[in-house]
């Protein structure tokens, strides 16, 4: 019975410690919808909370992977 009480106390302590630990808030970037470019590709722009801008291009073919491009394209 004493062992069970120790285990329960340890679990409560661990839970309490984890619930007060600081959590870093990482916001998702704000992105436009994919815009079809008429050449078989689509393009989108994303802006992070810090104002940094990232643009991505992807082939409209199924299974394609987007890649970062210059936002001045």
PASEBA-1860 file (N, C-alpha, C; in nm, 3 decimals):
! residues 73
1> XXXXXXXX> 0.083/-0.119/0.000/0.000/0.000/0.000/0.087/0.125/0.000 ~ 0.198/0.123/0.075/0.287/0.238/0.081/0.349/0.264/-0.057 ~ 0.385/0.156/-0.128/0.443/0.168/-0.261/0.344/0.235/-0.356 ~ 0.218/0.196/-0.348/0.114/0.254/-0.434/0.101/0.403/-0.407 ~ 0.105/0.444/-0.284/0.095/0.586/-0.249/0.212/0.665/-0.305 ~ 0.332/0.605/-0.301/0.449/0.671/-0.356/0.437/0.688/-0.508 ~ 0.387/0.585/-0.575/0.371/0.591/-0.720/0.269/0.699/-0.756 ~ 0.158/0.703/-0.685/0.055/0.804/-0.711/0.110/0.943/-0.686
9> XXXXXXXX> 0.185/0.961/-0.578/0.244/1.092/-0.547/0.342/1.133/-0.656 ~ 0.421/1.039/-0.706/0.517/1.069/-0.811/0.446/1.109/-0.941 ~ 0.338/1.040/-0.974/0.262/1.074/-1.094/0.198/1.212/-1.083 ~ 0.143/1.243/-0.967/0.082/1.374/-0.946/0.188/1.484/-0.957 ~ 0.305/1.461/-0.900/0.413/1.558/-0.906/0.459/1.578/-1.050 ~ 0.474/1.469/-1.123/0.518/1.478/-1.262/0.414/1.553/-1.347 ~ 0.287/1.524/-1.325/0.182/1.593/-1.399/0.180/1.741/-1.367 ~ 0.191/1.774/-1.240/0.190/1.915/-1.199/0.308/1.990/-1.259
17> XXXXXXXX> 0.425/1.928/-1.260/0.544/1.992/-1.315/0.530/2.014/-1.465 ~ 0.470/1.917/-1.535/0.456/1.931/-1.680/0.349/2.032/-1.717 ~ 0.252/2.052/-1.630/0.144/2.144/-1.665/0.181/2.290/-1.643 ~ 0.289/2.317/-1.570/0.331/2.454/-1.548/0.455/2.490/-1.628 ~ 0.508/2.393/-1.701/0.627/2.420/-1.782/0.591/2.518/-1.893 ~ 0.680/2.611/-1.923/0.649/2.707/-2.030/0.639/2.638/-2.164 ~ 0.544/2.683/-2.242/0.522/2.626/-2.375/0.549/2.736/-2.477 ~ 0.640/2.709/-2.568/0.672/2.808/-2.671/0.561/2.808/-2.775
25> XXXXXXXX> 0.502/2.921/-2.795/0.395/2.933/-2.894/0.457/2.960/-3.030 ~ 0.432/2.870/-3.123/0.483/2.887/-3.258/0.363/2.895/-3.350 ~ 0.340/3.010/-3.405/0.226/3.030/-3.493/0.257/2.980/-3.633 ~ 0.155/2.929/-3.696/0.169/2.888/-3.835/0.175/3.015/-3.921 ~ 0.248/3.011/-4.031/0.252/3.129/-4.117/0.115/3.151/-4.182 ~ 0.088/3.274/-4.217/-0.035/3.309/-4.288/-0.005/3.296/-4.436 ~ -0.080/3.211/-4.505/-0.052/3.184/-4.646/-0.173/3.211/-4.733 ~ -0.146/3.255/-4.856/-0.251/3.270/-4.955/-0.291/3.132/-5.004
33> XXXXXXXX> -0.405/3.124/-5.071/-0.443/2.999/-5.137/-0.349/2.977/-5.255 ~ -0.339/2.853/-5.299/-0.258/2.824/-5.417/-0.322/2.892/-5.538 ~ -0.242/2.964/-5.616/-0.290/3.034/-5.736/-0.235/2.963/-5.859 ~ -0.325/2.915/-5.944/-0.286/2.849/-6.068/-0.222/2.951/-6.161 ~ -0.104/2.919/-6.212/-0.029/3.011/-6.297/-0.057/2.992/-6.446 ~ -0.137/2.891/-6.482/-0.170/2.869/-6.623/-0.064/2.796/-6.702 ~ 0.046/2.760/-6.635/0.155/2.689/-6.704/0.180/2.551/-6.645 ~ 0.080/2.499/-6.573/0.095/2.368/-6.509/0.152/2.376/-6.369
41> XXXXXXXX> 0.168/2.497/-6.316/0.218/2.515/-6.180/0.124/2.606/-6.102 ~ 0.138/2.602/-5.970/0.066/2.692/-5.881/0.166/2.758/-5.788 ~ 0.128/2.871/-5.730/0.218/2.953/-5.650/0.143/3.004/-5.528 ~ 0.213/3.018/-5.414/0.153/3.076/-5.294/0.255/3.155/-5.217 ~ 0.208/3.251/-5.140/0.294/3.336/-5.057/0.255/3.317/-4.912 ~ 0.355/3.305/-4.825/0.332/3.292/-4.681/0.410/3.400/-4.609 ~ 0.352/3.453/-4.501/0.417/3.554/-4.419/0.415/3.507/-4.274 ~ 0.533/3.504/-4.212/0.545/3.463/-4.072/0.510/3.579/-3.980
49> XXXXXXXX> 0.493/3.550/-3.852/0.463/3.653/-3.752/0.566/3.765/-3.751 ~ 0.690/3.731/-3.783/0.796/3.833/-3.780/0.801/3.914/-3.910 ~ 0.707/3.888/-4.001/0.700/3.963/-4.126/0.782/3.905/-4.240 ~ 0.857/3.799/-4.213/0.936/3.739/-4.321/0.843/3.672/-4.422 ~ 0.877/3.688/-4.547/0.795/3.643/-4.658/0.861/3.523/-4.725 ~ 0.781/3.420/-4.755/0.830/3.300/-4.824/0.729/3.264/-4.932 ~ 0.778/3.231/-5.049/0.691/3.194/-5.160/0.725/3.052/-5.206 ~ 0.621/2.982/-5.254/0.637/2.842/-5.291/0.571/2.817/-5.426
57> XXXXXXXX> 0.629/2.724/-5.500/0.579/2.685/-5.631/0.562/2.533/-5.630 ~ 0.461/2.485/-5.702/0.439/2.341/-5.709/0.382/2.307/-5.846 ~ 0.418/2.192/-5.897/0.358/2.142/-6.021/0.216/2.098/-5.988 ~ 0.124/2.119/-6.080/-0.015/2.079/-6.058/-0.034/1.928/-6.074 ~ 0.071/1.855/-6.108/0.062/1.709/-6.123/0.046/1.644/-5.985 ~ -0.034/1.539/-5.981/-0.056/1.467/-5.856/0.076/1.418/-5.796 ~ 0.090/1.431/-5.665/0.208/1.383/-5.595/0.327/1.478/-5.597 ~ 0.309/1.598/-5.651/0.419/1.694/-5.658/0.450/1.751/-5.520
65> XXXXXXXX> 0.572/1.797/-5.504/0.617/1.858/-5.379/0.648/2.005/-5.404 ~ 0.598/2.090/-5.316/0.623/2.234/-5.328/0.768/2.263/-5.291 ~ 0.821/2.369/-5.352/0.957/2.412/-5.318/0.958/2.563/-5.311 ~ 1.047/2.615/-5.225/1.054/2.760/-5.205/1.120/2.827/-5.325 ~ 1.060/2.941/-5.366/1.113/3.020/-5.476/1.121/3.165/-5.432 ~ 1.185/3.247/-5.512/1.192/3.390/-5.485/1.053/3.450/-5.497 ~ 1.017/3.539/-5.407/0.885/3.601/-5.411/0.873/3.705/-5.521 ~ 0.982/3.735/-5.590/0.975/3.834/-5.695/0.948/3.772/-5.832
73> X> 0.926/3.642/-5.836/0.898/3.574/-5.964/0.767/3.621/-6.023
END
